[in-house]
Amino acid sequence: MTARVLVVDDLEPNVKLLEAKLRAEYFDVVGALSGEEALEKAMADQPDIILLDVMMPGMDGFEVCRRIKAAPETMHIPVVMVTALEQQADRIAGLEAGADDFLTKPVEDLALFARVRSLTRLKMMTDELRARYATGKGLGVVENIDINSIDCLEGESRIFLIDDNEDQTERLKSALGDKYDFSSELDPEIAIGRARSGDFDLIIVNLSIESMDALRLCSSIRSFEETRLTPILAVVRSGDTRKLVRALDIGVNDYLTRPVERNELNARVETQLRRKRYVDQLRSSFQASLEMAVTDQLTGLYNRRYLASHLSAMFDRAFWTGRSLAVMVLDIDHFKSINDTHGHDVGDKVLVEFADTVSKSVRGIDLACRYGGEEFLVAMPDTDMAFASVVAERLRQEVEGNKIVVNSGRDEISVTVSIGIASTENGPEEDTAQKLIKRADEALYSAKESGRNKVVESAA
């Protein structure tokens, strides 16, 4: 996996050294010799990760990091601070400035490469979600998301600790305090099941557990669909680089070294929770934009665009399984006169009420959509003509008997519906989804021509 790395250091030999090491691992490297240059290149080149020195004249690394994380164009780029500073307070200051990690010089090459690969994988996943979000935002169907303003929902965020040492579990719980919904498990085998079903926001794993291979445990958590995107924070012994590198390659998001310092623990936990909330919001916004694209905004039913793609799949399934697919096309009788007499607001209310009746009258496997105007379509898999006719007649009677209250309760409107039905069981040899709809549409036309408020089956 290749990635573009921005290396920032005021000493050119340091930049050249890191550049040579990273290029040997097939990374694309860009250099910057000051904080101002780093901000310009971060904006212009959009690197996949930034390796940032702390001690620089003018603008130090902490300020550069804060500005990178504050700008909407660069806030998603992972930042790793690389410095000679060894004080715990400096590490925490870096994390609080928005850094994703804090490596102390001289940096061990294996640990550096593993961290770069790990954070790059995370960014690539986030970039895909951001691209989808940008599309939804461009369509005006999703709201703006700012990772820096996301609340970590203390008290609601669920943290799960897997550690077979009860004393260490209690120390970690004490260090986190009462800010989160905290639970733990001493038995790793049981922990796997709890992780899958617990809907946790963060999983902390002690890589020194003795009753199971901790790396295999992390790998299992990362492989399950339910926990594939749940961040994992590993606790590792200081100096155990081999295990740390393997953990990062497996998919662990972040790590702490023992002895665990309270402030660093809380800073890293908050970073992971905030990032998860951000990713969750991106996924939610994509789902919202997807729904907006395939559903009718007035009635909430699927729209014609969704029907065009989904009905073909339903038709193909019917063809290969030999099970009938029935389609009914429904049209509200004399709908134009409702709009002309009562206005379009009342007409919209009639459409919404009618759509609700249709939704409640069909099965979960059926596809109900607004076909256009006052016309609706229901596709019913594994359904022959006889059963479809029963459903259609029941729906027709329900619509006829339902009084729609309008004008703040002062008036009631009665509507009726004409329904045409077609099925693949009586279709031609070279049948298609479009031909099936056309036959149902022709049956609807017959229902209209013969007096409305009736169900008509298509001719064989």
C-alpha positions in Angstrom: 0.0 0.0 0.0 1.4 3.4 -1.0 0.6 6.8 0.5 1.7 10.4 0.3 3.6 11.5 3.4 4.3 15.1 4.3 7.4 15.3 6.5 7.8 18.6 8.4 11.1 19.5 10.2 13.1 22.8 10.3 16.3 20.8 9.9 16.7 19.7 6.2 18.9 16.6 7.1 16.1 15.2 9.2 13.7 15.7 6.4 16.1 14.0 4.0 16.7 11.1 6.3 13.0 10.4 6.9 12.3 10.9 3.2 14.9 8.3 2.2 13.5 5.7 4.7 10.0 6.2 3.6 10.8 6.2 -0.1 12.6 2.8 0.5 9.2 1.6 1.6 7.6 3.0 -1.6 5.8 5.9 0.0 5.5 9.2 -1.9 7.1 11.9 0.2 6.8 15.7 0.3 9.0 17.8 2.6 8.4 21.1 4.4 10.9 23.1 6.5 8.6 25.3 8.5 5.1 25.4 10.0 3.9 27.9 7.4 5.2 25.8 4.6 3.6 22.7 6.2 0.2 24.4 6.3 0.5 25.4 2.6 1.5 21.9 1.4 -1.1 20.2 3.6 -3.8 22.3 1.9 -2.3 22.0 -1.6 -1.1 18.4 -1.7 -3.7 16.8 0.6 -1.2 14.1 1.9 -2.4 10.9 3.5 -0.4 11.5 6.7 1.8 14.2 8.2 4.9 13.5 10.2 5.4 16.7 12.2 8.4 17.9 14.2 7.4 19.8 17.4 10.4 22.1 18.1 10.5 24.5 15.2 11.2 28.3 15.2 8.3 30.6 14.7 5.3 28.3 14.6 5.9 25.1 16.7 4.4 21.7 15.9 1.6 22.0 18.4 0.3 25.2 16.7 0.7 23.6 13.2 -1.3 20.6 14.4 -4.1 22.8 15.8 -4.4 24.7 12.6 -4.4 21.5 10.5 -7.2 20.0 12.6 -9.2 23.3 12.6 -9.3 23.6 8.8 -12.2 21.7 7.2 -9.9 20.9 4.2 -7.2 19.2 6.3 -8.9 18.2 9.6 -9.2 14.6 8.4 -5.5 14.1 7.7 -3.7 12.0 10.4 -0.8 13.8 12.2 2.0 12.0 13.9 4.3 14.2 16.0 8.0 13.2 15.8 10.1 14.9 18.4 13.0 14.6 20.9 10.7 15.7 23.7 10.2 12.8 26.2 8.1 14.4 28.9 4.6 12.9 29.4 3.1 16.4 29.4 4.5 17.0 25.9 2.8 13.8 24.6 -0.5 14.8 26.1 -0.2 18.4 24.7 0.3 16.8 21.3 -2.7 14.6 21.6 -4.8 17.4 22.9 -3.7 19.5 19.9 -5.2 16.9 17.7 -2.3 14.6 16.9 -3.0 11.0 16.2 0.2 9.8 17.7 3.4 11.0 19.3 6.7 9.3 18.5 10.0 10.0 20.3 13.3 10.4 18.4 15.2 8.4 17.5 12.1 6.7 15.9 12.3 2.9 15.4 11.8 2.3 11.7 9.4 -0.7 12.1 7.2 1.2 14.5 7.1 4.3 12.2 6.2 2.3 9.1 3.5 0.3 10.9 2.0 3.5 12.3 2.1 5.2 8.9 0.4 2.2 7.2 -2.2 1.9 10.0 -3.2 5.6 9.9 -3.2 5.6 6.1 -5.6 2.7 6.0 -7.9 4.5 8.4 -7.7 7.7 6.2 -8.5 5.8 3.0 -11.7 4.4 4.6 -12.7 7.8 5.9 -11.9 9.4 2.5 -14.4 7.1 0.8 -17.1 8.1 3.3 -16.2 11.8 3.0 -16.6 11.6 -0.8 -20.0 10.1 -0.4 -20.9 12.8 2.2 -19.7 15.5 -0.2 -22.0 14.2 -2.9 -24.9 14.3 -0.4 -24.0 17.8 0.7 -23.8 19.0 -2.8 -27.3 17.7 -3.4 -28.4 19.6 -0.2 -29.7 16.5 1.6 -27.2 16.3 4.5 -26.0 18.8 7.1 -22.4 20.1 7.7 -20.2 17.9 9.9 -17.3 19.3 11.9 -15.1 16.7 13.7 -13.9 19.4 16.1 -17.4 20.1 17.3 -18.4 16.5 17.8 -19.4 15.8 21.4 -18.0 12.5 22.7 -21.2 12.0 24.7 -19.7 11.3 28.0 -21.9 8.9 30.0 -23.3 7.5 26.8 -20.1 6.3 25.1 -19.7 2.6 25.7 -16.2 1.3 26.4 -15.4 -2.4 26.7 -12.1 -3.6 28.3 -10.7 -7.1 27.7 -8.1 -8.0 30.3 -7.6 -11.2 32.3 -5.9 -9.3 35.1 -8.5 -8.0 37.6 -6.2 -5.6 39.3 -5.2 -4.0 36.0 -8.8 -3.8 35.0 -9.7 -1.9 38.2 -6.8 0.5 37.7 -7.8 1.3 34.2 -11.4 1.8 35.2 -10.3 4.1 38.0 -8.2 6.1 35.5 -11.1 6.6 33.2 -13.4 7.7 36.1 -17.1 7.9 35.7 -17.2 9.7 32.4 -18.2 6.7 30.3 -20.4 3.6 30.3 -17.6 1.2 31.2 -17.7 -2.7 31.2 -15.0 -5.3 31.2 -14.5 -9.1 30.7 -11.7 -11.3 32.2 -12.4 -14.3 29.9 -11.2 -13.5 26.3 -13.5 -16.2 24.8 -16.6 -14.7 26.4 -15.3 -11.2 25.5 -15.4 -12.0 21.8 -19.2 -12.8 22.0 -19.8 -9.7 24.1 -17.9 -7.5 21.7 -20.0 -8.7 18.8 -23.3 -8.0 20.6 -22.5 -5.1 22.8 -22.5 -2.2 20.3 -19.5 -0.6 21.9 -17.9 2.7 20.9 -14.4 1.6 21.9 -12.7 -1.7 22.8 -9.5 -1.7 24.9 -7.4 -4.9 24.7 -4.5 -5.8 27.0 -2.0 -7.4 24.6 -0.3 -9.1 27.6 -3.3 -11.4 28.4 -2.1 -15.0 29.0 -5.2 -17.1 28.5 -5.4 -16.4 24.8 -3.2 -15.0 21.9 -4.1 -11.3 22.2 -3.3 -10.6 18.5 -5.7 -13.3 17.4 -8.3 -11.8 19.7 -7.8 -8.4 18.0 -7.9 -10.1 14.6 -11.2 -11.8 15.4 -12.8 -8.5 16.6 -11.7 -6.8 13.5 -13.0 -9.6 11.2 -16.6 -9.6 12.5 -19.2 -7.5 10.6 -20.5 -6.1 13.9 -17.1 -4.8 15.1 -15.3 -4.2 11.8 -15.4 -0.4 12.3 -15.2 -0.3 16.2 -11.9 1.3 17.2 -9.5 -0.9 19.2 -7.1 0.7 21.7 -4.3 -1.7 22.6 -2.3 -1.7 25.9 1.3 -3.0 25.3 4.4 -3.4 27.3 7.0 -0.7 26.8 9.6 -1.9 24.3 7.5 -4.7 22.8 7.8 -3.3 19.3 7.2 -6.6 17.5 3.8 -7.1 19.1 2.9 -3.5 18.6 3.8 -3.6 14.9 1.7 -6.8 14.4 -1.2 -5.2 16.3 -1.2 -2.1 14.0 -1.0 -4.3 10.9 -4.0 -6.4 12.1 -6.1 -3.3 12.4 -5.6 -1.9 16.0 -6.4 1.8 15.8 -4.2 3.2 18.7 -2.1 2.0 21.6 -0.8 2.8 25.1 2.4 1.6 26.7 2.6 0.5 30.3 2.6 2.0 32.8 -0.6 3.7 31.6 -0.7 7.4 32.5 -4.1 8.7 33.3 -4.1 11.9 31.2 -2.7 10.1 28.1 -5.3 7.4 28.5 -8.1 9.9 28.6 -6.7 11.9 25.6 -6.3 8.8 23.4 -9.8 7.5 24.4 -11.4 10.8 23.6 -9.6 11.0 20.2 -10.9 7.5 19.2 -14.4 8.3 20.4 -14.5 11.6 18.5 -13.3 9.9 15.4 -15.8 7.1 15.7 -18.6 9.7 16.1 -17.3 11.5 13.0 -17.3 8.3 10.9 -20.7 7.3 12.2 -22.1 10.7 11.2 -20.5 10.3 7.7 -22.1 6.9 7.3 -25.4 8.1 8.6 -25.3 11.1 6.2 -24.5 8.8 3.3 -27.5 6.6 4.2 -29.7 9.7 4.4 -28.5 10.9 1.0 -29.0 7.4 -0.4 -32.6 7.3 1.0 -33.2 10.8 -0.4 -32.1 9.6 -3.8 -34.3 6.5 -3.9 -37.4 7.6 -2.0 -40.3 9.9 -2.8 -40.0 12.9 -0.4 -43.8 13.4 -0.1 -45.0 9.8 0.6 -41.8 8.1 1.9 -42.3 5.2 -0.6 -39.5 4.2 -3.0 -39.4 6.3 -6.2 -39.3 5.3 -9.8 -35.5 5.5 -9.9 -35.3 2.7 -7.3 -38.0 0.7 -9.0 -36.0 0.8 -12.3 -33.1 -1.0 -10.7 -34.7 -3.2 -8.1 -37.6 -4.6 -10.2 -35.2 -6.0 -12.7 -33.5 -8.0 -9.9 -36.9 -9.2 -8.7 -37.8 -10.2 -12.2 -34.6 -12.1 -12.7 -35.0 -14.0 -9.4 -38.6 -15.0 -10.5 -37.2 -16.3 -13.8 -34.5 -18.4 -12.2 -36.6 -19.8 -9.3 -39.7 -20.3 -11.4 -41.8 -18.5 -8.8 -44.3 -15.9 -10.0 -43.8 -12.2 -9.7 -47.0 -10.1 -9.6 -47.2 -6.4 -10.2 -50.2 -4.1 -9.5 -50.4 -0.5 -10.7 -52.8 1.7 -8.7 -54.3 5.0 -9.7 -56.4 7.3 -7.4 -59.7 8.0 -9.2 -60.6 11.6 -10.1 -57.5 12.9 -8.4 -57.4 16.1 -10.5 -60.8 17.1 -9.2 -59.5 16.8 -5.7 -56.7 19.3 -6.5 -59.0 21.6 -8.4 -61.7 21.6 -5.6 -59.6 21.6 -2.4 -56.2 22.7 -3.5 -52.8 21.0 -3.8 -52.2 20.9 0.0 -55.2 18.7 0.4 -54.2 16.7 -2.7 -50.8 16.1 -1.0 -52.5 14.9 2.1 -54.6 12.4 0.1 -51.4 11.1 -1.5 -49.7 10.7 1.9 -52.7 8.9 3.4 -53.1 6.7 0.4 -49.4 5.7 0.5 -49.7 4.9 4.2 -52.6 2.6 3.4 -50.7 0.9 0.7 -47.6 0.4 3.0 -49.8 -1.2 5.7 -51.5 -3.5 3.2 -48.5 -5.2 1.7 -45.9 -7.6 3.0 -42.3 -6.7 4.0 -40.9 -8.5 1.0 -43.1 -6.5 -1.4 -41.8 -3.4 -3.1 -44.2 -0.4 -2.9 -43.3 2.8 -4.8 -44.8 6.0 -6.1 -44.8 5.5 -9.9 -45.6 9.1 -10.7 -48.3 11.7 -9.8 -51.2 9.8 -8.3 -50.1 6.5 -9.7 -48.4 3.8 -7.5 -46.9 0.4 -8.1 -46.5 -2.7 -5.9 -44.2 -5.6 -6.9 -45.0 -8.8 -5.1 -42.4 -11.6 -5.3 -43.5 -15.3 -5.0 -47.1 -14.3 -5.7 -49.5 -15.7 -8.3 -52.3 -13.8 -10.0 -55.0 -15.3 -7.7 -53.3 -14.1 -4.5 -52.4 -10.7 -5.9 -56.1 -10.2 -6.8 -57.1 -11.0 -3.2 -54.6 -8.4 -1.9 -55.6 -5.9 -4.5 -59.3 -6.2 -3.7 -58.7 -6.0 0.0 -56.7 -2.8 -0.6 -59.4 -1.3 -2.9 -62.0 -1.9 -0.2 -59.9 -0.4 2.5 -59.2 2.8 0.4 -62.9 3.1 -0.4 -63.9 2.8 3.3 -61.2 5.2 4.6 -62.3 8.8 5.2 -59.5 11.4 4.9 -59.9 14.3 7.3 -58.8 17.7 5.8 -59.1 21.4 6.6 -58.3 21.0 10.3 -61.1 18.4 10.7 -63.8 20.4 9.1 -64.1 18.2 6.0 -63.8 14.6 5.0 -62.9 13.3 1.6 -63.6 9.8 0.2 -61.4 8.5 -2.5 -61.4 5.3 -4.6 -58.7 3.5 -6.5 -58.5 1.5 -9.7 -56.0 -1.3 -9.9 -54.5 -3.3 -12.7 -52.6 -6.6 -12.1 -50.2 -8.6 -14.1 -48.1 -11.7 -13.3 -45.1 -13.5 -14.8 -47.2 -16.7 -14.7 -49.2 -15.6 -17.8 -46.5 -13.6 -19.5 -45.1 -14.2 -23.0 -42.0 -16.4 -23.5 -39.7 -13.4 -24.0 -41.0 -11.6 -20.9 -39.3 -8.6 -19.3 -39.9 -6.4 -16.3 -41.0 -3.6 -18.5 -43.5 -5.8 -20.4 -44.8 -6.9 -17.0 -45.5 -3.3 -16.0 -47.0 -2.6 -19.4 -49.5 -5.4 -19.0 -50.5 -4.2 -15.5 -50.8 -0.7 -16.9 -53.1 -1.9 -19.7 -55.2 -3.7 -17.0 -55.4 -0.5 -15.1 -56.6 1.3 -18.2 -59.4 -1.3 -18.6 -60.4 -0.7 -14.9 -60.6 3.1 -15.6 -62.5 2.6 -18.8 -65.1 0.2 -17.3 -66.1 2.5 -14.4 -63.2 2.9 -12.0 -63.0 1.7 -8.4 -62.3 -1.9 -9.4 -59.5 -4.5 -9.9 -58.8 -5.9 -13.3 -56.4 -8.7 -14.1 -54.3 -8.6 -17.3 -55.3 -11.0 -20.0 -53.2 -14.1 -20.5 
